[in-house]
Amino acid sequence: MSFLNFSRLNGMSKNDWHNNALQLIRKIPSGFLVSYGVLNEALVVCYGYGPGARQVARFRKKLYGELGHETDIPLHSIAKKDDESLADSEETREKNTKKREAEGFFKNPKWMKSTDFKNLNSI
């Protein structure tokens, strides 16, 4: 995806996609990872709009800043595909590694697909 085409927003505000993304993030099952790109695709599949993988990554970072690392929202389950934590800060890497190890999926993660979100209850 090159430049964001704001005409595609169809009246959707930034807060709308943030709320939609947060709903999807809360539904990530324990033991699974989802890439930024797949979460963006899931926004498109479930809500008809995704801002792009980079915006999803920025939103995750913003959530960590506002909620902290001890949040119950599974932010530790969102990662760069095939690079589970290297793009994060040292603190985030350490805390995410501990959470992922506790859930038993750090060494052998199961990656979600965008269509998996449609199969989760009540989207």
N, C-alpha and C positions, 0 to 999 in steps of 0.2 A: 504494500500500500504506500503510495507516495504521499501527497499532501491531503490533509483532512478536508473533505468537501463539506462545508457547513450547511449547504443546501440539503444534505442528506439527513440532517437532524429532524426534519419534519416537525418542528415545534417542540422537540424534546430539549429540556434544559440540562445543563451539566448535572444538577442535583438529581434529575430523573435517572440518568444512566448510573450515577453513583449509587443511588438507592437500589436499582436493579442489580448492579454488580454485587452489592453487599448481600442481597437476598441469595444470589447464587453462591457466593463465598461461604455463607452460613450453611449451605447444603452439601459442601464437600465432605464426603464420608471419611471417617477416620481410616488411616492407612493408605489414602490415595493422594497423589499429587496432580496438579493441573498447571499447565503452562499458561503464561500470559496470553499467548496467541489463542489457545483453546478457550480460555475464559472469555476473550473477546468474541470468538466465534459463537460461544454459548449465549452471549448477550444478543447476538444477531438471531440465533435460532429461537430463543425464548421471547425476545422483546422487539426484534426487528431492527435493532441498531447496536453497533459496537464502535467505540471511539478509536480502536486500534490497540495493539498489544502494548505499545510504549505508554499510552495513557493509562491502561490497566496497571502497569508496573508502577507508574507514578502515584496512582490512587492507593495501591497497597502500601507504598512508602508513607503516604500521608496518613493512612489508617494507623500504621505503627507509631507514627509521631503523635497522633491524637489519643490512641488507646493504650499504647505501651505494649511490651512484649508478653505480658502475662494475660492478655485478653483471651477469652474463650472462643473468639472468632478464629477459625482455622487459617490464619494468614500464613502460617508455617507450611501450609499445603499448596501454596502458590509459588511456582519457581520457573526459572528459565529452562526450557526443555533440554534435557540431558546435561544440565549444569545446575544441580539442585540448590546451590547456595552461594556460588562464587561471586555473584554480582552484588551481594548484600554487604552491609557493614560487618565488621568483626563481631560486634555484639549480637546482631541479628543472626549471623551464621551460627554462633555458639548456641544461642537459645533455640533456634530452629532445629539444629542437630539434636539437641537434647529431647525436644518434643517429638521429632521424627523417630528417634531411637526408642522412646517410650511407647510409641504407637507401633513399633516393630517394622517400620518400612524404610529405614534410612538406606540400607544397602541394596534392597530390591524393591524400589518403589513401583506402585501400580499407577500408571498414568491414565487420567480420564480423557475422554473424547467429548467434544461439544454436545453430541447427541445424548451422552450419558445424563446430562442435566435435564433433558426432557423426560427421562425415565424416573427421575426422583419425584417424590410426592409433592403435589400442590404447588407447582410453579405458576 
